[in-house]
Each structure stands twice: as C-alpha cells, then as structure tokens.
Amino acid sequence: MSEDAGPVGGETDMTHFAVIGRGLIGSAAARHLAIAGHQVTLIGPPEPADKVNHAGVFGSHYDEGRITRALDPDLYWSNVSAASIARYKDIEAQTGVSFFTECGAMIAGPQNSEYIQSVKRIQKDQGIVCDRFFGSVLVEAFPYFKFPDDFQALYEPKAAGYISPRNLVQAQTVAATNAGAKLVDAIALGLSETKPGIIITTDKDEINADQVLVAAGGFTNMILPQPLPLIAYARTVAYFELNEDEAMRLSDMPSLVLSFADGCAPYILPPILYPNGKTYIKIGGDQVDEMLETVDDIKAWFKSGGSAEVGKYLRSMLLDIIPNLRYETMHTEACMTTFTADERPIISRQSDRITVAVAGCGRGAKCSDELGRRAAEQATAFDTV
C-alpha cells in the first residue's frame, strides 16, 4: 500500500485548519491535511519535563510501548489497525524517525471463549497471516509463558509487535511540518465560531483559522462549546526493570494480549529499552474501571504515578504469566483511556467549522494514523461555496 490512502480534500482551495491536540490522532490528522496541500496549524504543548509540578494538560503517549497488531475480535478495530500498520514503514522512511518494532503479537485466551472465537473468525475472513498454538505446542513454542491448559494462542509474526507512541507522534509531527504545517506550543482553552472563521483561545494568544479539528483526548470537552458523551478512565501501568541477561532471555518475546474466563484482560509488552537507559517489561490491565470526572481529576491522576494497589495486582498477574521472571525494580505510572458508549471513536463534524476526533477506547495508538486520516477527511467535508 502507498504511504497515503489518497489525498484528503481533493483539489480544493487552500483552507487553514487548526488542529488542537499534539497527540497520536491530532498529529496524524495534521500530517494528512498538510500533505493534501492545506494550511495547517498544529496546537498543543510538548511532553512535560516534570509531571508532578506540571500545571497544564497531559497526554497518554508519553511512553515507549503500545501493542500493534491487525488481530482483533472487532472488525472495525482490525481494519483501522491494518490500514495504519501498512503505512508505518513509509512514515519512518520519510521522516527518519523509527517507532515500529516488528517482534510479533499474540492474543491468547480460553479456546472456546467468544473472545478467541471472534478473533479466529476475523483472522480467517480478513486473511490475516498468523499461527495457532494450543496445548504442548504452545508450551514448546513460548516456554517463558505459563497459560491455563485450555488456552489457545493466535500469533501474528509479521507487521505486528509494538510501537513507541512517543516516537510515532514525533514522526507525524516531522512529516506534518515538512509538508508545511506550523507548530504552536500552546494550550487551547476554548473556541469561538464566527461567520468568517474560528477563533481559538490559547494560554498564550488567539489563533484564527477557517476550520478546527479538535483531537485533545480526555481534555476535548475542556475546549468544545458543547461537550461530548466521553468516559475517561484512570489506568495504571507497571514497569519491571530487567538486567541484561534477563532481557536477552526474553528477547524473542512477542507482545501479548490475554483474555481470561473471569474477565481479566491484561496486556504485556516485551523488553523495551527506555530513554533512561533501562530495559523494562510493561504490563497493564486494571481490574476495575475508575472514572475521571473532571479536568482537575485527570490532571491529578497523571501526577499521581498510578495506583499502588493496581500495581500489586499487575505484579501478581505478570508473575503468574511469566513465573520465572527476574527483575530488579518495579514502578507504576498513570495513564488514561477515553471511551464512548459504543466503543467507537467519535470522528465527526460538530458544526460548520468544528470537527472532532476523540476516544481511542484503549485501542487507538496502533491505529492512530488511520483515525487521523479519517478525521482529516471529515474536516474537509464542508461546502466551500
């Protein structure tokens, strides 16, 4: 597949789009709009150097590991993921920013569960190349994992593994600015829609544009004139530092998504080298959904470093799955996922000049380029006469 799925907006006069949100979806949308020839201003602050004392907004892409795969029990998420993955290598080549590690990805759960049966149906219907493992064959192929006896695993060896969301945002931003987009380091506070255009109020200045695309994650309703029905959940992720020998022992480990009969659904990333020079295995999967009701709740959560109680649960879960894991230290971090009632992103026009793209529903990192492309497509679907 080529680098883009076709121009966004076609042969229209240049329109000035302001994109609010320098995260995964916003940076992708800015790239697609810019390469289509539109004037683009990408608005948002950089990653804070000091989370605890940071007074502004946060993003969930401040990390080095998100699982990527086409395998999924839901056709929508499988399709948008496959479309994004097909463009990874072109984005890397054009920007010189590496963000994708093709180590393979595995989904495992009870063989006769609806979850695994749904994954198998979509795998077959979509022609996703994968291997299936069960029983002693699964044990022999992945000896460091310990699964219940009834577990079946579907392993996607190619075009799957993990991405660095931090580097993907960087790559999208480089591509957008290379195509002419302007980057504005500011926090958007609100919108004012007028007949001539749209006025974006930021913590530094006002920005005028013809159209605005809001892709601000859990902070979206802080900006929109009319709030959307979004649900923000607090998430805790746990990191286990590995020494060189342990990292080498697990060096061929794939990314792993699990679904247990009791409803637990943890995910585990293989050993990843982080900017601090340390290698970590990461696990997530809160056992209880804790809602974040307000912007202040969200900010306080990001500063908290996550839940110690959830961290203990994740540690126990990880050592059940990789029982011989040897680690040096463990710590937790706070993250957030934004959902809708139907577990689909909201990518739609809200008015003549306002488009929104929000709610990755815990799946949005890997498929963010396609979500951004669709958002750009929606943003350009206006009457220019």
Order of alpha helices (4+ residues) and beta strands (2+ residues): beta-alpha-beta-beta-alpha-beta-beta-alpha-beta-alpha-beta-beta-alpha-beta-beta-beta-beta-beta-beta-alpha-beta-beta-beta-beta-alpha-alpha-beta-beta-beta-alpha
